[in-house]
Amino acid sequence: MNDPRGNESLAYEERVVESRDDVNATLKAMSKCNLFIVGRNAAVASLVSSTDCPELGPVGGLFSSSDFSTTASVLVV
C-alpha cells in the first residue's frame, strides 16, 4: 500500500459544530469532497432534525435527505 503522506489529493478535516446551521454550513462548505466518513454518535442528534434513517446517525441522515445533494460516497462508522 502506498504511503498517503505528501499526497495533495488526500486531506483530513475534523470540524466541531455547535448548531444545526453549523452542520449544514459545514457540509455545504465541504461539498467538493469525494468521501465523507461520519460517526453515528447520538450526542449530536439535537443538532439535526429527525431523520428517516436512524441507523445512519444524525449527520449520515442528512446525507440521505433531499435537503443535501452530493455525488460523494458516505461511510458511516
Order of alpha helices (4+ residues) and beta strands (2+ residues): alpha-beta-alpha-beta
